[in-house]
């Protein structure tokens, strides 16, 4: 069996005994590292399994060694290391070198509750390449080609069930790394268990009383008593009772059409959310790269004021150092995002560019996917340390958040992330490849191809764009087009194609074309299903019922920036100021926030006014319905006026 055949078979094999047979064939050609997580010796691990392990040359029979840590390293058929811990509460750890790499191997049984707890890791240059799930974990390494061949685990706990486990998110996270995005896994300071001896009196109180802030935070009377008597050491972090009470109540969130959870806008002295995420203080106006936090309540900063979340504390620290001044920090963590499905949904909707860094919270018990750098802060909470009381309950206090921010900053420095993965031109955003994507539906692909063909015919240096519903076209729309033309060489007017307006799309786009036919360097094209449509921004078509709501328009804006704009080389987008419509105003705010990240300048142009009031399509519709056509002469072009007369005449017959 050749080397290539062995590798293909190893990666595909799902049966434990068959995998051990393949390892025997692979043994003379590779380095094999074995580490137990929780327990290897359990119901499925029969004497037959033990015999096959020993056929690899191993000497220790693991059949009766329930929950005992175990490490073995085999190189070219020779046993380099084989260790087992006789005490289930004592983990194993070894380190050494592999080619030019530093290697660390860790194994701990279920009964080990100190430090980082039970687990298994193989760290190569600081990145964990082991699956780290219960049972026997294997890593097969090709020393000659300096590469990992396979990494998997077999759970031998239950009789009759021994399945191969692989890290479920490895491929998803590594796909971002291929695009020039640096993904880093992160674990937070671990709360001590009852077995820990070196704990503070308050930590002992939390352990013995099983104290959780969740149990008291909804009772204002109890919270007031705690505050008045300063019964909890972290209570002194807040200036007054109102602040103390506020930080333990999370703003309302909603799930958008893309499945992503976002916060509604919320404002207070201590907790603020804006544009779907928690506010990070000290953000610079000028930056070249971004750091994103993706995680749950601990990354969000539950129990902390805005100034003392991990994100704000890291941003403040970055601002003080020359190497960190190019960075802006965004806190996309959400209370309740407790599964990898939730976190990956957030990750896929981030406005990422080349050179950005994402800290992705570990939800799997302390194991990063293959090749993902691991910022492991779990042991930072082990005393002695200089941070004082770092816990509220299992959540971290202001002091604990400082520990997290310091740990992240040190990790960035140590791993040279301030210089690593810098693209040649940080001003160039990541765009989707122009070849057809298998995940892209046919209409979207065809629409983008039409846009590229259109652009190739125009070939203008500075392309601007504006998106209009024109329901109907007014003098205000005409004014916006004229003003936009002063800033670009060619302007593309996208007319909203979705037929959910008073006037049909065919009539609206015809009116636009007639009303600006005298202007040079303007093209009018349909928006398709992908700009302000029920597919990307459904709320737009129910604006009158949503004026008091916080609307998330991220999907529409990012689709335009990542997918539409590159087809036409659009570098500017224009919109009229919106003093009247709260939904459109929020859309403008999101464009101002997101488009510059993709190299697109957003320009908001003051609205054209008549007798001190902005000209609006809704007012034009009201006057047309009332047949007050004389008043309309100052608000719409002649083409629109004629159209409205005919439209109303037809409607009344």
PyMOL commands that set and color helices and strands:
alter all, ss='L'
color gray80, all
select helices_A, chain A and resi 3-12+16-26+47-54+170-177+201-209+213-215+220-228+233-237+241-246+297-300+306-308+310-319+322-324+340-348+378-381+398-414+442-458+475-485+505-515+538-545+554-568+582-598+617-625+629-632+638-652
alter helices_A, ss='H'
color red, helices_A
select strands_A, chain A and resi 31-38+70-75+78-84+92-98+101-109+119-124+127-128+135-142+147-154+164-165+182-187+253-255+261-263+273-274+277-278+289-294+327-331+357-361+373-376+463-468+490-495+522-526+570-576+601-605+609-610+613-614
alter strands_A, ss='S'
color yellow, strands_A
deselect
rebuild
show_as cartoon
